[in-house]
Amino acid sequence: MPLAIVFDRRIGYLFPMEQSELRAFEKRCTQEEAPACQTACPLHVDARAFCGLMAAGRLSDARKLLERSMPLADLLGRLCEGDCLAACRRAEIDAAVNMPLLERACVCFSKPAKGMLMPSTGKRVAVAGAGLSSLCLAWELGKKGHTAVIHHCQSPGGRLKSVNNAVLPEGVLADALDALTGLRVEFILVDSFSPAWRDKALEDHLALYIGLDDASVSLADFALGGISDFLTQETAMPAVFAGGAPDTPGGAPSFVRAAADGKRAAGSIIRLMQGVSPATARENEGVYKSLLHTNLEDVAPALPVIALDPDAPTEDEAVAEAARCIRCECLECVKHCVYLANYKGYPKRYAREIYNNLSVVHGLRRSNGQINSCAECGLCAAVCPNSADMGAFCASARREMARSNRMPPSAHEFALEDMAFSNAPDIAFFRHEPGASQSAWAFFPGCQLPASFPGQSADVYRHLRRHLPESGNAPKGGGGVGFFFRCCGAPARWSGRDLLTAESAASLRADWQQAGEPTLILACASCMSFFTEALPDIPVISLWDVLADLPLPEGAAAAGLDLALHDPCAARHSDVTRARVRALARQLGQEVEELSLGGALTRCCGYGGLASAANPVLGDAIALSRAKDTDRALLTWCAMCRDRLRAVGKNSLHLLDLLFPDGSAEQAATRPAPGISARQERRLSFRTTLLHDAWNENPPENAGMDSITLSMDEDTARKLDARRILRSDIKAVLLHAKDNGPQFANPDTGRSLHCLRPKQVTFWVEFTRTGDNAYDVHDAYCHRMVVPGVPGEGLDTAATCEGYSRKGGRM
Amino acid sequence: MKAELQGVSARGWICRQCGIPLEILPVDITYMGSSFQVELPRCRQCGYTFIPPDLAEGKMLEVEKILEDK
């Protein structure tokens, strides 16, 4: 299906988006498309919903639904030929759902719904012939308050009168004619039809319909050539419509198709009476091919129900047959994505809601949370038959929100401050290999690997220095393996901040140029995505591609555990690196289970796109869902995936745990994930240790903060992590309390309470001072509202969405 | 909005510097350009205002999110 919108992942969709672009995205999602049975039905009976009601034994409701699209359902429900049978997707597995049998049972075992009689409009339409198409046209007009005047040479019913009594019992046709009379339909017996009769009819009525399924009627009688439009049923003569003829010359007319002709002609006549063209708004009328995608892979076979008497199925038989309907729908992406399932919709609806959300000027932007909760992992696009990428849509929406200063400040604040922390001069650094004055390569572990695996990150660096220059891959200019420690800038991009992203990329480029433009060896798949998209000219290679070509480290070994391989979602399109990771596992002798949603279809841990930052509860649900994909422990090659999966209780290993073991594999698989404070502290200590060990440097310590000792129980520590309160935040409050005296005291407990607003957040700490610089922390909490009397209260939310780089700086 | 942030007691906390109990007094709190007056435990002399953890993590957080989405 060619689509008007061309999407480039580097550019994203451009907001403010034109309606036409939104429509193009919506078209990719087929969930709202009518199922094949419905589009194949000339009357567009909603067979899927009908089967659902029948299967639930709700025959009266099923009948109401049937009557919505099927005129004279009591009659036609017994005669339907089942044009849907050939389109039914169930037929691809075993046999189509027997809709004619269900319709018959429905009308036999339920009563017609009592409709309200519309007031008469006084508009009269002439009808020639009293076959089924004419009766259906009269029904449709009568429901709207118009009067159909049926002229007939023989008794009404046409071919209906010759239907087998078992199929159409006596009385059903008479009841239908009575019902029509109840809708003010008039029946007038005439001798014959002629052009003169036609002219007179048009003089006395607003339009004329010629029902060709009555044997006593032919177009020739009216001196009309034929039907000029088979959707509107117009003839060459204005205000004259015709229908009900067999599809093939000499063939028997189908009852359903004749009924549909009458129904569509009624629609044309109503339009005509409203003064609009009969062709207006007729999209998707008539039979057409459904665009709804339905995956049949998991559909279990179910043989059709054989009714003992096909002309008179029992209610039980019908209910059992209805249960065979597979309720065709797509939801391919929703089935696999906790985020998409969470909001009870599907991309087409979400795109509309997000589009509307961005247009809200006054009032609540209710989709903000949803936009920021997407992990932007790309699985939806990977499983969608039309590649609808909700992540890319959300990414663009975030950029628009940030650009227009409508991004909720709390959503990404912690992640961006964490990024600024990693890029601050007291953390970030570059060094050439000890003893070297230039670098052919530089190991770039990213900000998270050393926070999760500080020891192994240093091991990797030693291993690269030892083996890479000997590997025969050394560039001509020579040079060693430098070390580059900083955050790539992916959080800025995820948060939608274009300026911050550009600023971060520019500062990274400047640092790289200053380092002599080495090839960067990236450990993190998200860093790789960021470099590929934001800094495509900087040469990069995956650490795992490099390690697969080097000798295995001494001590490297298989885990001795049953493991399943979890690829990070950022490596969805990195086929080569995923293959090298598997090659490394094989070299280690580590057998791994491939997950059905692995490789290019891998699932996110909830960290991607800063989903867990904006929506921690959903982020954990995403990780938990991934954890449940296998009973085995997971082996991954992304630090955040490993820690997030472990944090929800899943035994998880990083590939570095096998390559550079530190203790047993069992210990490594159950090692707790570090909290947010520990991650920052580990980066700091990693830097200090590496600079000392490799370059014999001794960076100065932060005397004020480092002199404070905190103690708290595990529950409090967990609570503070969930509240995104760092130990350094608490220390800042306590230092202020020490210098100025705490604000509140509790004489009953002997505890103190102090608050400080060092940034756009006010932190409160309840504590007991146990020594000069020692504190027991009982609780800490924070809020963003500005309350008078708080030191630093002037810090309101004046900072713009882009204001997170102040702490950052050049190295 | 205003009603949601009311009804907080001082829970035994006193102003340490002034040495007096906190009283329920009106206070103007602001966020995202919105400002409203609520009654919270305050020190009548120095103006320090007490915010308990359940208010910060509960109603206050809810109101902050609403104001951020406005």
Interface residues (C-beta under 8 A of the other chain):
Chain A: G363 L364 R365 R366 N368 G369 P408 P409 S410 A411 R723 G741 P742 Q743 F744 A745 N746 P747 D748 T749 S752 L753 C755 T762 W764 D779 Y781 C782 H783 R784 M785 V786 V787 P788 G789 V790 D796 T797
Chain B: R11 G12 W13 I14 C15 R16 Q17 L22 V27 D28 I29 T30 Y31 M32 G33 L40 R42 C43 C46 G47 Y48 T49 F50 I51 P53 A56 E57 M60 L61 V63 E64 K65 I66 E68 D69 K70
